[in-house]
Amino acid sequence: MDVRSVLGEQTVELRARKPPWFKVPAPGGPRYRELNRLIEGENLHTVCQEAACPNVGECWERGTATFMILGDTCTRRCGFCNVKSGKPTWHDPLEPARVARTIARMGLRHAVITSVDRDDLPDLGSGAFAAVIREVRRQAPGCQVEVLTPDFQGQEMPLARVIAERPDVFNHNVEVVPRLYPVARRGSQFLRSGRVLANAKQLGGGEVTTKSGLMVGLGETHEEMVETFGVLREHGVQVLTVGQYLRPSAEHLPVVRYWHPDEFKALEQAAYALGFEHVAAGPLVRSSYHADQHVPQALAGSGPLARS
């Protein structure tokens, strides 16, 4: 498929100057260095590093991080993602215990656990998620657990295995509007992701907060975004994140345009009008950005009126 026919002819050059609202301090503070040593010492991966997140310095200085289990090699190749793809070889049954130990040593109140896609595994990686949740409950009982999972190919049993451990938040990102799936999310399906979110809510008996996220900057329109928000609400999603796509390299999909902060504000207002309990929308927002702050608000049913 011709990428430009989907994204549009006008794209932003990789080395083009970004708008001023993307300027963030370079990581390297004392807390960042401490956590980096701790994570490297336990031979762990974080999505903060693997996905080249622009907020890594801020989040690590705050003492929060998103752990990526099951290795650093994904079985899929999404056009926007900086995580490497190929044939995974990672297998470490002790990883859940090491993740939980690190979370306990960091003193986290809210931990996010994600993974690469592992379509090569019989359980699609669900057993590792379940094991991490159990270990965190044992080693850091005061810590909320948020899982950000793949779609498990739409299979219900792997999803049920994760939900049975009762994570506080179940997150599965749809990433882009449905029209862009053929170029941005090869191997995934928008409707399948929607069913995963709906099934997670149903399997959790209403006790699990559900969350999803999207990017802008790949040629979508405001109307397409709001329409996608509506579908997520129909599937019971409570928490929404929206951020700007930043091209990791020349090998990745080009940026069509940078959305202005005022446009993110309009998206946030539209999402709240649809009934989301919490919305985080902004150029540098990522799925796990300040997750320790906005998820408790969602659990309490906070919205724009409560925050005003």
N, C-alpha and C positions, 0 to 999 in steps of 0.2 A: 504494500500500500504506500502511495506517495504521501510522505509526512506533510509536505507543504500544502497538499490539497486539503488536509484536515486542519492543520494549524494556521494556514493562511500564508500569504506571500511575505508580509512584513514581519520580520523577526529581529530581535535585538542581538547585535554581535556579542560574542563571548567576552571580549575584552572591553566592551563599551562601558563607560562610566555609569555606575549605579546611582540612582537618586540619593540625595543626602540622608534620607530616613533609614538607610541601610548601614550607616556607620555604627560599629560597635567596637568596644575596646578589645584588643587582642588578648587571648587567654594567657595566664602565666602568674596569677596571684598565688599567695602561700597556700590557700585552701585548695586551689586547683592542683598545685604540685603535689600536695599531700594525697589527694584522692587519686591522682594519676599513678603515684607510687603504689598505693594500696590496690588499685584495680590491676595494675601490671603484675604485682606480686602474687595475686591470686589467679593469674592467667585467665582473666575475664575479658569479655568484649562489651563495649557500650555503643549504642546507636549514635550517641553524641559524637564519637570519633569516626565510626565507620561511615556514617552518612554526612560527615562534614557539617554538622549543625552549627549555624552562626551564633547560637546562644550558649555554646559549651562553656565559655569562660564565666558568664553570669551564673548559669545553673550550678556549676561545680563550686563556685565561690559560695553559693547558698547551701551547699552540702546536699544537692540532689543530683541524681543521674538515672538514666534509663539503661538497664542491663539487657544485652542482646545474647540470648542463649542459643545453643545448638550450632556454634561456630560462626564464621564470618563469610561463608560462601552460600549463596542462594541458588535454588534450582530454577528460578525464573529470572527473566531479564527485562525489568521494567525500564522504559525509556528515560525516566527521570531520576532513577535511584543510583546513588554512588556506591552502594554495597556491591562487592564483586559477585559474579555469578559463575557457575560451573558445576562440577561434580563434588559435592561435599564429602569430607572424610572424617569430620569431627564426631567423636563419640566418647563422652566422659560421664559415666554414671554418678560421679561425685560432684559434678558441676552444680546441681541444685543446692547442695550443702555449702559449697564455697560462695555462691551468690548470697545465700541467706546470712552467712557469717560476715560477709562484707557489709551487707545492709545493717546488721546489728552493730558492727564496729563504727559505721558512719553515723549511727543514731538517727536514721531516717524515720520520719513519720508517715511518709507516703512513697512507696517504691513502684516503679514502672518496669514490667518485665515484657520484653518483646523478643522476636526471633526472626531469623531468615526463613524463607519458605523451605520446607524440607519434604517435598513431594516424593523423595526417595525412601522415606521411612514408612514402615507398615502402619504406624499410628499417626503419621504426618506431623510428628513432633508434639502431639498433645500430652503424652505422658510426661515429658520434661516440664511443661508448664504446670501440670498438676503437682509434680514433685517439688518444684520451686515454691509454689503456694504453701504446701504442707511444711516445708522447711522454714519458710519465713514465719509462719504461724508459731512454729516451735522455738526458733532462735530469736525472733524479734516480734513478740506477740502484740506490741503496741503499734505496729506499723500497718497502715493500710496497704493493700496490694491491688495494683491495677495491672491487668494483662492487656497487651496489644498484640493480637494474634493474627496469623494468616487466615485464609478462608477455609482451610482444611478441605479444599476441593468440594466444599458444600456438604460434606458427609456429617451426619448428625452424631455418630458415636464419638469421634474425637472431640467435638464441641461439648458434648454431654460430659465427657471425662473432665474437662477443664471447669465447667460450670458446677459440677458436683463438689468441687473444692471451695465454692463460694468466694470468688474474688470480690473485692469491694466494687471494682469497676471492670466491665468488659468492654474493651475498645477494639474496633476493627475499622480501619480507614478505607473509605471508598476512593479516596485520593483525588479523582477527577470526575467531571460530569460524564454521563453515559456516552455521549458522542465521541469523546476522546479515548475511550478504552482501546480501540483497535491499534492505536499508535503508542499510547502511554502505558497500558497495562496488559500487554500480551500474555495470554495464559490465564487471565482473570475475566470475570463477568460481573457487570454491575448488579444485575438482578440476583445473582448468586450471593454476592456480598450483602445485599439487602436481606436475603433470607437468613444468612448467618446472624445478623443483628437481631432480627425478629425471633429466631429460634433461641438465641441466648437469653432474651427477655423472658420468653415462655418457659424455658428450662429452669431459669432461676426463680420462677414463681413470683416475679416482681421484686425480689430482694436485691438483685444485681443492677447497679446503674449501668446503662449502656451509652456508648460514646462513639463518635466517628469524626473523621476529619477530611478536608479537601484542600487542594491547592488552586491558586489562580495564576495566570500568566502564560497559559498554553493555548489561548485563543477562545476561551469560553466567554459567554456574555453574562451580564448581571441576571438576566431573565433565566438563563440556563442554571445558574447557581441557585437561585431561589426555588426553581422547580425541583432541583435535586434535594434541597433542604426539605421540601414538602414530602418527598418520597421517604426520606429518612424519618421524619416525624410519623408518617404512616406506619413505619416499622418499629415504632416505639423508642427511637433514640432520644436521649435526654440531654446529652452534652455534645456540643459541636465546636470544632476548631477549624479555622480558615487562615491560611498563610500564603505568602508569595513563593512561587517556585523560583529557585536560583539554579542556574545550569552548572553542574559540577565540572564538566569538561566539554571539549569539542565533540566527544563521542556521544554525548547525551542530547536529548531534545532541546531545541533552541527556545529561548524565551521570546514569546510573541510581544508582550508588553509588561511593564511594571504598573501594578495597580496603586493608585494614590491612597494614602491613609483615610481620606474622606470616603472613598469607595468601600473600604473595609468597614467603616462605620455604618454605611448604608446596608451592607450585608448583615452586619450584626443586628441592626434594628429589624430587618426583614425576618431574620431567624427568630428573634424573640417574639415577633408578632405571630409566628407559626406555633409557638408554644414550647420552644426549647427552654430548659431550666437554667442552663448556663451556656453562654457563647463567648469564645475568645477568638477575635478576628483582628488581624493586623499583619503588616508586611513580614515581621520576624516571628510570628506565632508558628509553632510547630506542635505536633500532636501532644507532646508531653511537657510543653512549656508551662511552667508554674502549675503543673497538675496538682501539686499539693495544696494550692490555694483555691482553684476553682471547683474542684470536685466536691469538697465539703460543702460549698455553697449550693451545688446542685442537690446534694443529699438532703439539704435543709429546705429545698424548694425555692432557693433564692433566684430572683430574676432582676430585670432592670429597675423595677419599682422599689424593690428591697434595697438595691444598691444606691439609689438616688438620694 
